[in-house]
Amino acid sequence: MDRDFLIDLFSDFGPVTIRRMFSGFGISADGTNFALALRAGLYFRADEETIPQFEAEGSKPFQYQTRARTVTVNSYWQLPARLFDDPVELSGWARAALAAAQRAALRKRPKKRKAAKKVAAKLAVKKKRRVGKAKRAHHSR
């Protein structure tokens, strides 16, 4: 799949950004990556809400081989081949994939906030220690 083919394929969906990634392309809309176009096919982002739709079509999750094992990436599922000939239905699947990617991004955000709170708490503890040391040093003079 080349860039022009992908742009044409998603024309009913709306504007997409296509970037080189791995052995193919990452496809995003509004700054959110929702599809992968690889040698093995076109894969859409999926989650617990959309995976049953892929399963009903007989699709499989993205897999790749390492030296030691086969890795399955359950967050990306192969787009059914029949959709390449139905741009209107493909657009619906693309919207569902974008929504799944956006839900995943929302689930990740609280972790960042927790990490930021931990860093802030550690900095506060260090500051208290410095202030305490400075006071003890001042009183010992």
Order of alpha helices (4+ residues) and beta strands (2+ residues): alpha-beta-beta-beta-beta-alpha-beta-beta-alpha
